[in-house]
Amino acid sequence: MLDRITLGRFDLRPKLILAFVVVAVLVGITGFVGYQAVGTVDSATHEVSTDADKIDASMELLVATEEQQNAVQAAMLEREGAEAEFDDAESSFNEWAAVMEGQDMTTEEQQAFDSLTAAHEEYTVVARELFAAKQNGDIEQAEAKLNELDSLLADMRDSA
């Protein structure tokens, strides 16, 4: 049966219509595939953007923590303004923690963030005790607090 149907038997008009329909179907299929691909890329781009925001906030939290550690070290070396530097870094940490709280996090990320903020609160309390001990001239107490801060800092680095 297929041997009997040939395009040579048709006039030019049906051939042009058939060619137009075939091209239109191909363009439609190509457009649909392209539309789906763009949608997928757009979705992936939003995921990457959200992840980048989380990474940026967590890195800023880590930087603020390091700045606090630098202020503590400066206090141990009796550099003036160390406690003010610590307060500035704590303020920065709190700002970035607020940004991080606004992010949509997985359960694992939320647990790590909660661990980080809890460790940071403890770190701040111990650092304030270190500053008080240093101001009172109790070097042994200040050094003990510094050792305590080092272990808390390691935990915060891991969480961040």
Backbone torsions as a table, in degrees:
resi	resn	phi	psi	omega
1	MET	NA	-38.9	179.2
2	LEU	-66.6	-27.7	178.0
3	ASP	-65.2	-28.5	-177.7
4	ARG	-80.0	-26.3	-179.0
5	ILE	-92.1	114.3	176.9
6	THR	-133.2	151.3	-179.6
7	LEU	-72.5	-21.2	-179.7
8	GLY	-66.0	-21.3	-178.9
9	ARG	-80.1	-18.7	-178.1
10	PHE	-87.7	158.4	174.5
11	ASP	-76.0	174.6	-178.3
12	LEU	-66.5	-37.7	-176.8
13	ARG	-60.5	-50.8	178.3
14	PRO	-62.9	-31.5	177.5
15	LYS	-65.6	-43.5	178.8
16	LEU	-65.2	-40.7	178.9
17	ILE	-64.2	-44.1	178.1
18	LEU	-61.9	-43.1	178.6
19	ALA	-63.5	-42.4	178.7
20	PHE	-62.0	-43.3	-179.7
21	VAL	-64.7	-43.3	179.3
22	VAL	-61.9	-45.0	179.0
23	VAL	-64.2	-41.8	-179.9
24	ALA	-63.5	-40.9	178.4
25	VAL	-64.8	-43.9	179.0
26	LEU	-63.0	-42.7	178.0
27	VAL	-63.8	-41.2	178.6
28	GLY	-62.1	-44.6	179.1
29	ILE	-64.2	-44.2	179.0
30	THR	-61.9	-42.8	178.4
31	GLY	-62.8	-42.4	179.1
32	PHE	-63.4	-46.0	178.8
33	VAL	-62.0	-43.1	178.6
34	GLY	-63.3	-41.3	178.8
35	TYR	-62.1	-44.4	178.4
36	GLN	-63.0	-40.5	-179.4
37	ALA	-65.7	-42.5	179.2
38	VAL	-64.0	-39.5	177.3
39	GLY	-62.3	-40.7	178.8
40	THR	-66.1	-43.9	179.1
41	VAL	-64.4	-40.5	178.9
42	ASP	-61.8	-43.5	178.6
43	SER	-62.3	-44.5	179.5
44	ALA	-64.7	-36.6	179.2
45	THR	-64.1	-40.4	178.1
46	HIS	-65.4	-38.6	177.4
47	GLU	-63.3	-44.0	179.8
48	VAL	-64.0	-40.6	179.2
49	SER	-62.7	-44.1	178.7
50	THR	-63.6	-43.7	178.0
51	ASP	-63.0	-38.4	179.5
52	ALA	-64.4	-38.8	177.7
53	ASP	-63.3	-41.1	178.3
54	LYS	-64.7	-44.1	-179.4
55	ILE	-63.5	-43.1	179.2
56	ASP	-61.0	-47.2	-179.9
57	ALA	-63.0	-42.2	-179.1
58	SER	-67.4	-35.9	177.8
59	MET	-68.3	-37.7	176.9
60	GLU	-66.0	-35.2	175.2
61	LEU	-63.2	-41.1	178.9
62	LEU	-65.8	-40.8	177.9
63	VAL	-62.9	-43.7	179.3
64	ALA	-62.2	-38.8	178.2
65	THR	-64.5	-42.3	178.3
66	GLU	-64.9	-37.6	177.4
67	GLU	-64.6	-37.8	176.1
68	GLN	-64.4	-41.6	178.8
69	GLN	-63.1	-40.1	177.2
70	ASN	-62.4	-38.9	178.9
71	ALA	-66.4	-38.2	178.0
72	VAL	-64.8	-44.4	178.1
73	GLN	-61.7	-39.5	178.3
74	ALA	-64.0	-37.6	178.1
75	ALA	-65.4	-38.5	178.2
76	MET	-65.0	-29.1	177.5
77	LEU	-89.9	7.8	177.8
78	GLU	60.2	37.7	175.6
79	ARG	-84.2	135.6	-178.6
80	GLU	-70.6	146.8	177.9
81	GLY	83.0	5.7	-177.3
82	ALA	-64.8	-40.9	-178.7
83	GLU	-68.5	-35.3	176.3
84	ALA	-65.9	-39.5	175.9
85	GLU	-62.2	-40.4	178.2
86	PHE	-61.9	-44.1	179.5
87	ASP	-62.7	-40.6	178.1
88	ASP	-63.3	-43.1	179.3
89	ALA	-66.5	-36.9	177.6
90	GLU	-65.1	-40.3	176.8
91	SER	-62.1	-42.5	177.3
92	SER	-62.2	-43.3	178.3
93	PHE	-59.0	-45.9	-178.0
94	ASN	-64.4	-37.3	177.6
95	GLU	-63.3	-46.5	-178.9
96	TRP	-71.3	-29.4	175.3
97	ALA	-65.9	-38.0	176.8
98	ALA	-64.5	-38.7	176.4
99	VAL	-63.9	-42.7	-178.7
100	MET	-65.3	-37.4	179.2
101	GLU	-62.5	-29.6	179.7
102	GLY	-75.7	-9.1	-179.5
103	GLN	-82.1	152.9	175.2
104	ASP	-86.0	108.7	-174.3
105	MET	-110.8	151.7	172.8
106	THR	-74.2	170.1	179.7
107	THR	-60.2	-42.6	-179.7
108	GLU	-65.0	-42.5	178.6
109	GLU	-65.5	-39.4	179.5
110	GLN	-64.6	-40.4	178.4
111	GLN	-64.4	-42.2	178.9
112	ALA	-64.8	-40.8	178.8
113	PHE	-65.4	-43.4	177.8
114	ASP	-62.0	-40.2	177.2
115	SER	-62.8	-41.7	179.2
116	LEU	-62.8	-48.3	-178.0
117	THR	-66.6	-36.3	177.6
118	ALA	-65.6	-44.0	178.1
119	ALA	-64.6	-36.5	179.6
120	HIS	-66.6	-40.1	177.4
121	GLU	-61.0	-44.5	178.1
122	GLU	-64.9	-40.5	178.6
123	TYR	-59.0	-43.9	-178.8
124	THR	-64.2	-42.2	179.2
125	VAL	-62.4	-47.0	-178.5
126	VAL	-66.0	-38.6	178.8
127	ALA	-64.1	-40.7	177.5
128	ARG	-62.6	-38.7	176.7
129	GLU	-64.5	-37.7	177.4
130	LEU	-63.7	-45.0	179.0
131	PHE	-61.3	-41.5	179.3
132	ALA	-65.3	-43.0	179.4
133	ALA	-63.8	-40.5	-179.7
134	LYS	-65.6	-40.9	178.8
135	GLN	-67.5	-30.7	178.7
136	ASN	-84.0	-3.1	178.0
137	GLY	82.0	11.7	-179.9
138	ASP	-89.2	85.1	-175.0
139	ILE	-66.6	-39.9	-179.5
140	GLU	-62.0	-44.3	178.4
141	GLN	-63.3	-41.9	179.8
142	ALA	-62.8	-42.2	179.0
143	GLU	-66.8	-36.5	177.0
144	ALA	-64.1	-41.9	178.0
145	LYS	-66.2	-35.8	178.4
146	LEU	-63.2	-41.6	176.8
147	ASN	-63.3	-39.0	177.7
148	GLU	-63.9	-40.0	179.8
149	LEU	-65.4	-35.2	-179.8
150	ASP	-61.4	-42.4	179.1
151	SER	-69.0	-37.7	177.3
152	LEU	-65.9	-37.0	-180.0
153	LEU	-64.3	-39.1	177.7
154	ALA	-62.6	-40.7	177.7
155	ASP	-64.5	-40.4	-179.0
156	MET	-68.3	-37.3	177.2
157	ARG	-61.6	-42.7	179.4
158	ASP	-64.3	-42.2	-178.9
159	SER	-68.4	-37.9	-179.3
160	ALA	-68.0	NA	NA
